[in-house]
Amino acid sequence: MTVEKWENDIENLFNTLKSKHINLYHSLPEIEMEQAVDSLLKNLPDLSDDQIFIRLSKIIRSLDDSHTGIWAQPKFYNTYPLEFFIFSDTEIRVLRTPKDYPELLGAKLVGIDNTTLNEIISKVLLVIQCADNWYSERDRLARYLKYSKVLKALEITNEGESANFEFILENGTYKTIKLEALPQTEYLASLKDPINLESPFSFEESLIGTPYLWYQPIDKLKTGYLYFAAYPSALQMRRFAVALSRDVIQRGTKNIIIDVRDNGGGNFYVGLELIKLLSSTDQIDWKNGVYVITGRKTYSAGMSNTAHFKELLNAKIVGERTGGNPNDYQDAEMFQLQNSKLQVQFSKRYYRFQDTISNGIIPDVHIKPSWKMLNNKIDANIKWVLEDIKQNEDNKSQFTTMYKRH
């Protein structure tokens, strides 16, 4: 990439955003963005390609738009063999370890190459893309903490493809481990197996569906569980919803659990096909029997359909706040810059799914993730919902018994 090629790409990038985004300057004044772009253009001769990309990432991030972002080609994202979860800004733990370092499971990250955790967080948050609130920011942050070129360009690490990660282990001891970054294609194979939470529900036991959209009934609880992580076509969803509703009617199912914790988006109109079929099923307990489990990964259409479940199915929301905000810019389109091949996404619509403004859809029952529960393989969200269903059934039985006596 020459300076001339970068100048051409940058001009194309911001001209396209200005012409196609529904409201590009809803959070950042136009003059501030233009000043940042002018500064970048002046500094181009002194910057590497990676540094230029990081500067562009900062500018796009400063727009504070949930569906506007910029990404490099996959080969840019060499990854350290770790998987983090951010419980709080002072508690970032390892949930999947390199195969050679199983002792890192549950270890708390305290620094990288002598850069403190606070400094790491403050720098990386400036370049993550497409985040709406604390929850989606921390979901993205957990990924960006593994990208070697990002950490190097932000001057967090000293070398390009290796870094010293500093931890406090579960036993309280301090440990520094030097890790080498791997291509994305080798990343998953380098890790030990993830923690599998104990649950009565699994795709292997499902009645209908695919790994990203499946349904499993539990007869003794008169309950059906729906795992909804991604969107099929409208026709496929309609067929799935018909089969699901038929089974619900045949079994006399009273309770429906819809798990959208892993639903990062798609076409929310497809989700309405599911809602339409479910809402016509009369024997479901529409007062107390519909639950939706949400989390920080619940974003875009996943968040939108969560709002629909609450409004149209009277669902009780359980879990973390959604990573997406209910009133925000969405409905993305993408284009590619000619020379650098950077991928750019922008918002085309503004949606309003609540009368009030909030950061994420606020759960009716907030369940905060904890390392203790995860380490004990307890799915706290499923546990709470099943206990609530049992409690409701016990209350109904007691009421029926009292009514008969009188």
Residue pairs with C-beta under 8 A, 6 or more apart in sequence:
1 49
1 52
1 339
1 340
3 44
3 45
5 339
5 340
6 44
6 52
6 339
6 340
7 41
7 44
8 338
8 339
9 337
9 338
9 339
9 340
9 342
10 37
10 40
10 41
10 56
12 337
12 338
13 56
13 70
13 337
13 342
13 344
14 33
14 37
16 335
16 344
16 346
17 24
17 68
17 344
17 346
18 24
20 333
20 346
20 348
21 65
21 68
21 346
21 347
21 348
22 329
22 347
22 348
22 349
22 350
23 329
23 347
23 350
24 30
24 63
24 65
24 68
24 346
25 33
25 63
26 64
26 65
26 329
27 63
27 64
27 65
28 62
28 63
28 64
32 62
33 59
33 62
33 63
36 58
36 59
36 62
37 59
40 52
40 55
40 56
40 59
43 55
44 52
47 55
48 153
49 340
50 76
50 149
50 152
50 153
51 153
53 70
53 72
53 76
53 153
53 340
53 342
54 127
54 150
54 153
54 154
56 70
56 342
57 70
57 126
57 127
57 129
58 126
58 127
60 68
60 69
60 70
60 129
60 344
61 69
61 126
61 127
61 128
61 129
65 130
65 329
65 346
65 347
66 130
66 131
66 132
66 136
66 299
66 300
66 324
66 325
66 328
66 329
66 330
66 347
67 130
67 300
67 329
67 330
67 331
67 332
67 345
67 346
67 347
68 130
68 329
68 332
68 345
68 346
68 347
69 129
69 130
69 344
69 345
70 129
70 342
70 343
70 344
70 345
71 129
71 342
71 343
71 345
72 340
72 342
72 343
73 341
73 342
73 343
74 184
75 183
76 149
77 147
77 149
77 184
78 147
78 148
78 149
78 161
78 181
78 182
78 183
78 184
79 146
79 147
79 148
79 181
79 182
79 183
79 184
79 187
80 146
80 147
80 148
80 163
80 165
80 179
80 180
80 181
80 182
81 97
81 98
81 99
81 179
81 182
81 187
81 190
81 191
82 94
82 96
82 97
82 98
82 104
82 145
82 146
82 165
82 179
82 191
83 94
83 95
83 96
83 142
83 146
83 191
83 194
84 92
84 93
84 94
84 95
84 109
84 142
84 145
84 146
85 92
85 93
85 95
85 142
85 369
85 374
86 92
86 138
86 139
86 141
86 142
87 93
87 369
87 370
87 371
89 117
89 118
89 121
90 117
91 108
91 371
92 108
92 109
92 117
92 142
92 145
93 106
93 107
93 108
93 109
93 371
94 104
94 105
94 106
94 107
94 109
94 167
95 105
95 194
95 195
95 374
96 105
96 191
96 192
96 193
96 194
96 195
97 103
97 104
97 105
97 191
97 192
98 104
98 179
98 190
98 191
98 192
99 190
99 191
99 192
101 177
102 192
103 169
103 175
104 167
104 169
104 175
104 177
105 170
105 192
106 169
106 170
106 371
106 375
107 167
107 168
107 169
107 170
107 175
108 167
108 168
109 117
109 145
109 165
109 166
109 167
110 116
110 117
110 166
110 167
110 168
110 174
111 117
111 120
111 165
111 166
112 120
112 151
112 156
112 157
112 163
112 164
112 165
112 166
113 156
113 157
113 158
113 163
113 164
114 164
114 166
115 156
115 157
119 156
120 145
120 156
121 141
123 154
123 155
123 156
124 141
124 144
124 145
124 150
124 151
124 154
124 156
125 137
125 141
127 144
127 150
127 154
128 137
128 140
128 141
128 144
129 140
130 136
130 140
130 345
131 137
131 139
131 140
131 323
132 299
132 323
132 324
132 325
132 328
132 359
132 360
133 321
133 323
133 324
133 325
133 359
133 360
134 359
135 295
135 296
135 320
135 321
135 322
135 323
135 359
135 360
136 296
136 297
136 299
136 323
136 324
138 296
139 296
139 297
139 323
144 150
145 151
148 157
148 160
148 161
148 162
148 163
148 181
149 160
151 157
151 163
152 159
152 160
157 163
161 180
161 181
162 178
162 179
162 180
162 181
163 178
163 179
163 181
164 176
164 177
164 178
165 176
165 177
165 178
165 179
166 174
166 175
166 176
167 174
167 175
167 176
167 177
168 174
168 175
169 175
182 190
195 374
195 375
195 377
196 377
197 374
197 377
197 378
197 379
197 382
198 377
198 378
198 379
199 379
199 382
200 218
200 382
200 386
201 216
201 218
201 225
201 227
201 382
202 216
203 209
203 211
203 214
203 227
205 216
206 214
206 215
206 216
206 227
207 214
207 215
207 216
207 217
207 247
208 214
208 215
208 240
208 243
208 244
208 247
209 215
209 227
209 240
210 232
212 227
212 229
212 230
213 226
213 227
213 228
213 229
213 230
213 231
213 232
213 237
213 240
214 226
214 227
215 224
215 225
215 226
215 227
215 240
215 243
215 244
215 247
216 224
216 225
217 223
217 224
217 225
217 247
217 248
217 251
217 253
218 224
218 225
219 251
221 255
221 386
221 389
221 390
221 393
222 251
222 252
222 253
222 254
222 255
222 393
223 253
223 254
223 255
223 256
223 257
223 386
223 389
224 244
224 247
224 248
224 251
224 253
224 255
224 256
224 257
225 257
225 259
226 244
226 256
226 257
226 258
226 259
227 259
228 258
228 259
228 260
228 263
228 271
228 274
228 302
228 305
229 260
229 262
229 263
229 264
230 263
230 264
230 266
231 237
231 266
231 267
231 270
231 271
231 301
232 240
232 270
233 270
234 267
234 269
234 270
234 273
237 270
237 271
237 273
237 274
238 273
238 277
240 274
241 273
241 274
241 276
241 277
241 278
242 277
244 274
244 277
244 278
245 277
245 278
245 280
245 281
247 253
248 256
248 278
248 281
248 283
248 284
249 281
249 283
252 283
253 283
253 284
254 283
254 284
254 285
254 289
255 284
255 285
255 289
255 290
255 291
255 389
256 278
256 284
256 289
256 290
256 291
256 313
257 291
257 292
257 293
257 382
257 385
258 290
258 291
258 292
258 293
258 309
258 315
259 292
259 293
259 381
260 292
260 293
260 294
260 298
260 302
260 305
260 306
261 293
261 294
261 295
261 297
261 298
261 319
261 381
262 295
262 297
263 297
263 298
263 299
263 301
263 302
263 305
264 297
264 298
264 299
264 300
264 302
265 299
265 300
265 301
265 302
265 303
265 324
266 300
266 301
266 302
267 301
268 300
268 301
268 304
268 305
268 308
270 301
271 301
271 304
271 305
271 308
272 305
272 308
274 305
275 305
275 308
275 309
275 312
275 313
278 284
278 313
279 312
279 313
284 290
285 392
286 313
286 314
287 314
288 316
288 392
289 389
289 392
290 309
290 313
290 314
290 315
290 316
291 315
291 316
291 318
291 385
291 388
292 306
292 309
292 310
292 315
292 316
292 317
292 318
293 318
293 319
293 381
293 382
293 385
294 306
294 317
294 318
294 319
294 320
294 321
294 322
294 361
294 363
295 319
295 320
295 322
295 323
295 381
296 320
296 321
296 322
296 323
297 323
298 306
298 322
298 323
298 324
298 361
299 322
299 323
299 324
300 324
300 330
300 332
301 330
302 322
302 324
303 322
303 323
303 324
303 325
303 326
303 353
303 360
303 361
304 324
304 326
304 330
304 351
304 353
306 317
306 322
306 361
307 326
307 353
307 354
307 361
308 353
309 315
309 317
310 317
310 361
316 364
316 365
317 361
317 362
317 363
317 364
317 365
318 363
318 364
318 365
318 367
318 381
318 384
318 385
319 363
319 365
319 366
319 367
319 381
320 360
320 363
320 366
320 367
320 368
320 369
321 359
321 360
321 361
321 362
321 363
321 366
322 360
322 361
323 360
324 330
324 360
325 357
325 358
325 359
325 360
326 352
326 353
326 354
326 358
326 360
326 361
327 351
327 352
327 353
327 354
327 357
328 350
328 351
329 347
329 349
329 350
329 351
330 347
330 349
330 350
330 351
331 347
331 348
331 349
331 351
332 345
332 346
332 347
332 348
333 345
333 346
333 348
334 343
334 344
334 345
334 346
335 343
335 344
336 342
336 343
336 344
337 344
353 361
354 361
365 384
367 380
367 381
367 384
369 380
370 380
373 380
